Amino acid sequence: MSENYISYREENGSINISEDVISSVVRTAAAEVPGVSSLSTTAGADLAEMIGIKTLPKGVKVRFEDNRVITDTIITVSYGSNVVSVAKNVQSAVMNVIQSTTGFENAEVNVHVSGISFDK
């Protein structure tokens, strides 16, 4: 389980949201965008997982810096789709899900296209 949380201080106490929760909703939102074939990892993450080092959830990295949420989403785009349009749609979907699920308006959403998926 992740130890990084985004916290809201309230009069009655605090609310803490794990980066794992944000990763989960980001992964779901990105996967639902038309033209996204899959979420992927980097070669280094695959190698680390093979030797038993716990890695981040596939295709999503979340971190909290300077009172904002920063996400990196790595996708594979379906052949025939407009890569830029798909990436922009993923960026928009991820921003919307972060804002709607956490109420956190200060977010940075980075989308990385790692490849193209061809149908067999």
N, C-alpha and C positions, 0 to 999 in steps of 0.2 A: 504494500500500500504506500502511496505517495505521502511524503511529509510536508509538501508545499500546499498551502491554503491561501485563498483570498478571504480576507476577514472584513466584516462589517460590524462596527461598534455601534451599539444601540444603548439607549437608556437602561433597558432591562437586561443587557448582556451583549453577547456577540454572536454572529452567525459566521461559520467557517465553511467554505466550499473547497473541496479537494480538487487539485488539478486533474485527478483521474475522472472526476465527474465531468469537468469541462472537456477533457479528451474524448470521452464517450459521446457527448452530444455533438461535438465537432465532427467526429468520425461518421456518425449517422447522417448529419446534415450534408456533408460532402459526398457521401456515397449515393445520396438520393438525387444529386444533380444530373440531369440528362447529359450524356457524353462522358461521364466519369466511368471508366472501366473498373478501376480498383484503386485502393489506397496502397501505397508501397512504402518500403523502407529503403534505407541506404545500404550499400554493401557492407559497411562497417557494422551496422546494427545487426544484419544477418549473421555475420561472423561472430559477433559477441554473443548472440543467442545460441549459436551452435556450441560454443565452449562453456555455456552455462551462466553467462552474465545476464542478469535481468535487463531487458531493454524497455524502451518506452512503447506504449501501444502502437500498433502498426499504422504508419502513415501520419501520425499526429504528434507534435511536440508542443507542450504548453509550458510557459513560464511566466512568472510575475515579476515585473521590474518597474521601479519608479511609479508605483501605484497604478499600474495598467497590466492588462492581460496581453501577452504576445503569443500568437499561435503560428506554427509552421505546419502546413498540410502538404503532404507529398502524394500526388495523384498520377495515375496512368490514364490517358485519354483514349477513347475509342477512335479507331481509324475512320476518317470521313468527317469527324467533328471539327469545328473551328476551335483550335487550341486556346486562343486568346479569349474567346467568348466563354468557353467552358471554365477556364481559370477565373474569369471575372464573376461568373455565376457562383462558383464555389466560394470565392471571396465574399460575395454578398450574402450567401446562405449561412456561412460561418459567422459573419458579423451579426446577422439577425438572430441566430440561435444563441450566441453569447449574450447579446443584449436582452433577449427575452427570457432566458433561463436564469441569468445571474443579476440582471438589472445594471450591470456594469457597462457604462457607456464608453469608457476609455480603453479601447482595444486596438491592437494592431494585428492584421490578418495577412500572413504571407502564404502564397500558394506556389508550390514548386511542381512543375510537370517533369516527371522522370522518364516518361516514355509514351509510346503509342501502342495500343493493343489492337491486333489484327484478328478478325474472325477466321475460324478454320474453314 
